[in-house]
Amino acid sequence: MIFPTYVIQTKNHWLVGTQWAYGKGTVTMHDEGFSCTCKKKPRTACSHIKNVKLMLYGTFDEHYNYS
């Protein structure tokens, strides 16, 4: 399932098709929004999608420990 985003305009975005790998799933940007493979039938956007959005907003890096 693809979850739309209202802050990032994903239609024809230069990152469409990009995949971000996480331990239990992969987030992909589509023209319509974001999807993740961590759940079979998601009803809401998972934390992986939220994390990718925060990274794109530029706010996640200051709260994330890369080590």
Long-range contacts (C-beta under 8 A, 24 or more apart in sequence): 1-35, 1-41, 1-42, 2-30, 2-32, 2-33, 2-34, 2-35, 3-33, 3-34, 3-35, 3-42, 3-44, 3-45, 3-49, 4-32, 4-33, 5-33, 5-34, 5-53, 7-53, 7-57, 8-53, 8-56, 8-57, 10-34, 15-56, 20-48, 20-52, 20-55, 22-48, 22-51, 24-48, 27-51, 27-52
